[in-house]
Amino acid sequence: MELSAVFTAAPESGYVAFNPETGTTTQGETVEESLANLREVTELYLEEFPLIMHAISPFVDNL
């Protein structure tokens, strides 16, 4: 499964990492550390709240 990661520079120092699909957020001193932390927190989140992928019918206008 591929998920997104959005990185922003933290005001103090380091980086904030955000996953928009789950809403998980974390930080680290480097982009690499932020990504590792985001992977860990997102895995823990998905253990409790798995994403449900639904096939959307082409005949449905609005859900």
C-alpha positions in Angstrom: 0.0 0.0 0.0 1.3 3.4 -0.9 0.5 6.4 1.2 1.4 10.1 0.9 3.9 12.0 3.1 3.9 15.8 3.3 7.0 17.4 4.9 7.3 21.0 6.2 10.1 22.7 8.0 9.4 23.0 11.7 9.5 26.6 13.1 12.1 25.6 15.7 14.2 23.1 13.8 13.8 19.8 12.0 10.7 18.7 9.9 7.1 17.9 10.5 5.8 14.9 8.5 2.0 14.4 7.8 0.1 11.6 6.2 -3.2 13.0 4.7 -4.8 9.6 4.3 -4.7 8.8 8.0 -4.1 12.2 9.6 -1.0 11.0 11.4 1.7 13.6 12.1 5.1 13.4 13.6 8.5 15.2 13.5 12.2 14.6 13.3 15.5 16.4 13.0 16.0 15.3 9.4 13.6 14.3 6.6 14.8 10.7 6.9 14.1 10.7 10.6 10.7 12.3 10.1 9.8 9.7 7.4 10.9 6.8 9.7 8.8 8.2 12.5 5.8 8.7 10.2 6.0 5.1 9.0 6.0 3.9 12.5 3.1 6.0 13.7 1.1 5.3 10.6 1.6 1.5 10.9 0.4 1.7 14.5 -2.6 3.8 13.4 -3.5 1.3 10.7 -3.4 -1.6 13.1 -6.2 0.0 15.1 -8.0 1.7 12.2 -7.5 -0.1 8.9 -8.3 1.9 5.7 -11.2 0.4 3.8 -10.8 0.7 0.1 -14.2 0.6 -1.7 -14.7 0.1 -5.4 -16.9 2.9 -6.6 -19.6 2.1 -9.0 -19.6 4.1 -12.2 -23.3 4.4 -11.9 -23.2 6.3 -8.6 -23.2 10.1 -8.9 -22.7 11.1 -5.3 -21.8 9.2 -2.1 
